[in-house]
Amino acid sequence: MHRSTFRRALLAGLALLAVSSALSPARCDTPPPPPGQAAEARFDPLQATEDYLAKVPAADRARSDAYFEGGYWLQFWIFLYGLAVAWIFLQTRLSAKLRDRAEALTRSRFLQTLLYASAYIVLSVVFSFPLSLYADFFREHRYGLSNQTFAAWMKDQVTALGVGLILGAAGLAALYAVFRRAPRRWWIGGAVVTILFVFLTALIGPVYIAPLFNTYTPLPEGDLRDSILSLARANGIPAHDVYQFDASRQSKRVSANVSGLGGTMRISLNDNLLKRCTKEEIESVMGHEMGHYVLNHVYKGNLEFAILIFGGFAFIRWTFEALARRHAGAWGIRGIADVAAFPLLGALFSIFFFLCMPLINTAVRTSEAEADLFGINASRQPDAEAEVALKLGEYRKLSPTPLEEWIFFDHPSGRNRILMAMRWKAEHLGKGPAAPAP
């Protein structure tokens, strides 16, 4: 899915200085604390974090590290693979042939774009299938993270293709309608259409798209549901239902999410979470998801993405015309309003977003850290938060280097999540139901 390195280094240095200052012993002549306070003062968040990390067997830690680190290269190869597919469409003039065929079938520019988009999406999926098969099926089974048979996996792929055909063709038709009507300001109109399309997808996704892949049902009545709804009401969330979905048909991962916009926004947890986690752990996770809702992260995230899309179209405006002028004859494209040039448009967008990956990950990771802290304050379950972080560490590297975390992590690392929880615990010992360190 590339920020200022010097600014990041400066902020990291200041943060390190602040942490070092906070952890340095104060030099003052004060009487010793009462016995009860002395026991609390001995609780060391850093040591408690190390104690939690030590609970993970070395073999399990090595496997999750290998899986996540392999993902670094996988992202790079997926990026290059996508560029190669775009090059095939352009260099072989396959894209131009698809356009010519669509023009021969109808005079309607809108229908021509729909026909081209449908053929392009199907062929792109076919070309990308070998890498998808490895990354999403064989690799997931190799690391013991998938529950799906090949037939079930293929069913999901076909469903995704159907969704992509409907939404992708409609979106591409709208995009090129704007390009044709605004030949000079196409990049502004294109950004607006793309942003509206993203918002529409976020709006309809929880209600119409997600149920195509999983079954969503209200969480049954009981103590757990009551405690989650009570937690929601206590934080100003007008929730009447919490949803569960059968993610175990695909994966062994524990997860929950907040998704949608306005009336379609919902908080959901998967059945792996229900089966593998304690009530306290589930409450900590749901507190995190409620944090996304209360802190308006869905809206903020869409706004940040909208800004990024404008940046992407500005980048394309700068690079597209130069490349199109140079290769128009070889590729058989006529300009930005020609749908046959879409592979070039997509490749440039891919390059822009790849270069922006650290910036995107940092923005998402910051929101996730805010939701973590909200969830701990809401649920008052720091040790449950730490236990969940260990479960997430089954497929995320628990203790990366700062550079790794900055570039590749769209969530705080397990170490930082546990450390945040243990710092909260250190500040609240004796003030709430915080369990002792392991």
Rosetta blueprint (number, residue, H / E / L):
1 M L
2 H L
3 R L
4 S L
5 T H
6 F H
7 R H
8 R H
9 A H
10 L H
11 L H
12 A H
13 G H
14 L H
15 A H
16 L H
17 L H
18 A H
19 V H
20 S H
21 S H
22 A H
23 L H
24 S L
25 P L
26 A L
27 R L
28 C L
29 D L
30 T L
31 P L
32 P L
33 P L
34 P L
35 P H
36 G H
37 Q H
38 A H
39 A H
40 E H
41 A H
42 R L
43 F L
44 D L
45 P H
46 L H
47 Q H
48 A H
49 T H
50 E H
51 D H
52 Y H
53 L H
54 A L
55 K L
56 V L
57 P L
58 A H
59 A H
60 D H
61 R H
62 A H
63 R H
64 S H
65 D H
66 A H
67 Y H
68 F H
69 E H
70 G H
71 G H
72 Y H
73 W H
74 L H
75 Q H
76 F H
77 W H
78 I H
79 F H
80 L H
81 Y H
82 G H
83 L H
84 A H
85 V H
86 A H
87 W H
88 I H
89 F H
90 L H
91 Q H
92 T L
93 R L
94 L H
95 S H
96 A H
97 K H
98 L H
99 R H
100 D H
101 R H
102 A H
103 E H
104 A H
105 L H
106 T L
107 R L
108 S L
109 R H
110 F H
111 L H
112 Q H
113 T H
114 L H
115 L H
116 Y H
117 A H
118 S H
119 A H
120 Y H
121 I H
122 V H
123 L H
124 S H
125 V H
126 V H
127 F H
128 S H
129 F H
130 P H
131 L H
132 S H
133 L H
134 Y H
135 A H
136 D H
137 F H
138 F H
139 R H
140 E H
141 H H
142 R H
143 Y L
144 G L
145 L L
146 S E
147 N L
148 Q L
149 T L
150 F H
151 A H
152 A H
153 W H
154 M H
155 K H
156 D H
157 Q H
158 V H
159 T H
160 A H
161 L H
162 G H
163 V H
164 G H
165 L H
166 I H
167 L H
168 G H
169 A H
170 A H
171 G H
172 L H
173 A H
174 A H
175 L H
176 Y H
177 A H
178 V H
179 F H
180 R H
181 R H
182 A L
183 P L
184 R L
185 R L
186 W H
187 W H
188 I H
189 G H
190 G H
191 A H
192 V H
193 V H
194 T H
195 I H
196 L H
197 F H
198 V H
199 F H
200 L H
201 T H
202 A H
203 L H
204 I H
205 G H
206 P H
207 V H
208 Y H
209 I H
210 A H
211 P H
212 L H
213 F L
214 N L
215 T L
216 Y E
217 T E
218 P E
219 L L
220 P L
221 E L
222 G L
223 D H
224 L H
225 R H
226 D H
227 S H
228 I H
229 L H
230 S H
231 L H
232 A H
233 R H
234 A H
235 N L
236 G L
237 I L
238 P L
239 A L
240 H L
241 D L
242 V L
243 Y E
244 Q E
245 F E
246 D L
247 A H
248 S H
249 R H
250 Q L
251 S E
252 K L
253 R L
254 V L
255 S L
256 A E
257 N E
258 V E
259 S E
260 G L
261 L L
262 G H
263 G H
264 T H
265 M L
266 R E
267 I E
268 S E
269 L E
270 N E
271 D H
272 N H
273 L H
274 L H
275 K H
276 R H
277 C L
278 T L
279 K H
280 E H
281 E H
282 I H
283 E H
284 S H
285 V H
286 M H
287 G H
288 H H
289 E H
290 M H
291 G H
292 H H
293 Y H
294 V H
295 L L
296 N L
297 H H
298 V H
299 Y H
300 K H
301 G H
302 N H
303 L H
304 E H
305 F H
306 A H
307 I H
308 L H
309 I H
310 F H
311 G H
312 G H
313 F H
314 A H
315 F H
316 I H
317 R H
318 W H
319 T H
320 F H
321 E H
322 A H
323 L H
324 A H
325 R H
326 R H
327 H H
328 A H
329 G H
330 A H
331 W H
332 G L
333 I L
334 R L
335 G L
336 I L
337 A L
338 D L
339 V H
340 A H
341 A H
342 F H
343 P H
344 L H
345 L H
346 G H
347 A H
348 L H
349 F H
350 S H
351 I H
352 F H
353 F H
354 F H
355 L H
356 C L
357 M H
358 P H
359 L H
360 I H
361 N H
362 T H
363 A H
364 V H
365 R H
366 T H
367 S H
368 E H
369 A H
370 E H
371 A H
372 D H
373 L H
374 F H
375 G H
376 I H
377 N H
378 A H
379 S H
380 R L
381 Q L
382 P H
383 D H
384 A H
385 E H
386 A H
387 E H
388 V H
389 A H
390 L H
391 K H
392 L H
393 G L
394 E L
395 Y L
396 R L
397 K L
398 L L
399 S L
400 P L
401 T L
402 P H
403 L H
404 E H
405 E H
406 W H
407 I H
408 F H
409 F L
410 D L
411 H L
412 P L
413 S L
414 G H
415 R H
416 N H
417 R H
418 I H
419 L H
420 M H
421 A H
422 M H
423 R H
424 W H
425 K H
426 A H
427 E H
428 H H
429 L L
430 G L
431 K L
432 G L
433 P L
434 A L
435 A L
436 P L
437 A L
438 P L
